[in-house]
Amino acid sequence: MEKQEVIDLAKSYAAAGFLCSESVLRAISNALGVQCKLIPKIATGFGAGIGGQGMVCGAVSGGVMALGIHFSRNEVKNEEKRVYWFALKLLNRFKKEHSHLTCRELTGCDFNTEEGYTKYQAESMWDTKCRKYIATSASLAFDLIQEKT
């Protein structure tokens, strides 16, 4: 699968109603040929900055989980580069592109308040901002997998 196909797939999942974290994880998993009944379920709680708390962007979390599928392990062993090295690369690249990593900073909304949620809805941020973050995270995760495969 080509990079643009992965980005488009992540965007299509988002358009279909999947959360940011679910969309990125599902698109990258699909590109890797990984089918599992836990995808995207395992990513659901990470949406809106981990359960709506505005912390790390859900799209970024989905990208980190996808990197884990490709680079992680099922048994204890020493590795030259651990999955958190790849996660850090994703975080750094995302932050370089968008200046922030947290959902609260990226959207300017506090989802724990009615005002924050209302602002998010009124400004159509899912369409104007979040889908862009989904595309970025899917793109960056795909790049890291390609660079290190």
C-alpha positions in Angstrom: 0.0 0.0 0.0 1.3 3.5 -0.9 1.5 6.3 1.6 -1.3 8.4 0.1 -3.6 5.3 0.2 -2.9 5.0 3.9 -3.6 8.7 4.5 -6.8 8.4 2.5 -7.8 5.3 4.3 -7.3 7.0 7.7 -9.4 10.0 6.5 -12.1 7.6 5.3 -12.3 5.9 8.6 -12.6 9.3 10.3 -15.3 10.3 7.8 -17.2 7.1 8.6 -17.3 8.0 12.3 -14.2 6.4 13.8 -12.3 8.4 16.4 -8.9 9.9 15.6 -7.0 7.2 17.5 -9.1 4.4 15.9 -8.7 5.8 12.4 -4.9 6.0 12.4 -4.5 2.6 14.1 -6.9 1.0 11.7 -5.3 2.5 8.6 -1.8 1.6 9.5 -2.8 -1.9 10.6 -4.5 -2.4 7.3 -1.4 -1.3 5.5 0.6 -3.8 7.5 -1.8 -6.6 6.7 -2.7 -7.0 10.4 -6.2 -8.1 11.1 -7.3 -8.4 14.7 -10.7 -8.1 16.3 -9.2 -5.7 18.9 -8.5 -3.1 16.2 -9.8 -0.4 16.5 -11.4 -1.3 19.9 -8.1 -1.0 21.7 -7.7 2.6 20.5 -11.2 3.9 21.5 -10.2 5.2 24.9 -7.4 7.3 23.5 -9.7 9.6 21.6 -9.8 13.4 22.4 -6.6 13.2 24.3 -7.2 9.9 26.2 -10.8 9.8 27.2 -11.5 13.4 26.5 -8.9 14.8 28.8 -7.2 16.9 26.2 -3.8 15.2 26.7 -1.8 13.6 23.9 -3.7 13.9 20.6 -5.7 10.7 19.9 -4.3 10.6 16.3 -0.8 10.6 17.7 -1.7 7.8 20.2 -3.1 5.8 17.3 0.1 6.3 15.4 2.2 5.1 18.5 0.0 2.0 18.8 0.4 1.3 15.1 4.2 1.6 15.5 4.0 -0.9 18.4 2.3 -3.4 16.1 5.1 -3.2 13.7 8.2 -2.7 15.9 7.2 -4.3 19.3 7.8 -7.7 20.7 5.8 -10.5 22.3 8.6 -11.7 24.4 11.4 -10.2 26.5 14.5 -9.6 24.5 17.1 -6.9 24.1 16.7 -4.9 21.0 18.9 -2.3 19.3 16.0 0.2 19.2 12.9 -0.2 21.3 9.5 0.8 20.2 9.6 3.9 22.3 12.4 5.2 20.1 10.1 5.1 17.2 7.3 6.6 19.3 9.6 9.5 20.2 10.4 10.0 16.5 6.7 10.2 15.7 6.0 12.7 18.6 8.9 14.9 17.6 7.9 15.0 13.9 4.3 15.7 14.7 5.2 18.5 17.1 7.5 19.9 14.5 4.7 20.1 12.0 1.9 21.2 14.3 3.8 22.8 17.2 1.9 20.9 19.9 1.0 17.3 20.9 -2.0 17.7 23.2 -5.5 17.8 22.0 -6.2 20.8 24.2 -3.4 22.9 22.6 -4.2 21.7 19.1 -7.9 22.5 19.3 -7.9 25.3 21.9 -10.7 23.4 23.6 -11.2 22.0 27.1 -13.5 19.0 26.6 -14.2 18.9 30.3 -16.2 22.1 30.0 -19.5 22.7 28.2 -17.9 25.8 26.7 -15.0 23.8 25.3 -17.1 21.1 23.7 -19.5 23.8 22.3 -16.6 25.6 20.7 -15.3 22.4 19.2 -18.7 21.7 17.7 -19.4 25.2 16.6 -16.1 25.6 14.8 -16.4 22.1 13.2 -12.9 21.2 14.5 -13.3 17.6 13.6 -13.4 18.6 9.9 -11.1 21.7 10.1 -8.4 20.4 12.4 -8.7 16.8 13.6 -8.8 15.2 10.2 -5.6 17.1 9.4 -4.0 15.6 12.5 -5.2 12.1 11.6 -3.6 12.5 8.1 -0.3 13.7 9.6 -0.1 10.9 12.2 -0.9 8.2 9.6 1.7 9.7 7.2 4.4 9.9 9.9 3.8 6.4 11.2 3.9 5.1 7.6 7.2 6.9 7.0 8.8 5.5 10.1 7.7 2.0 9.2 9.1 2.4 5.7 12.4 3.9 6.9 13.1 1.1 9.3 11.7 -1.9 7.4 
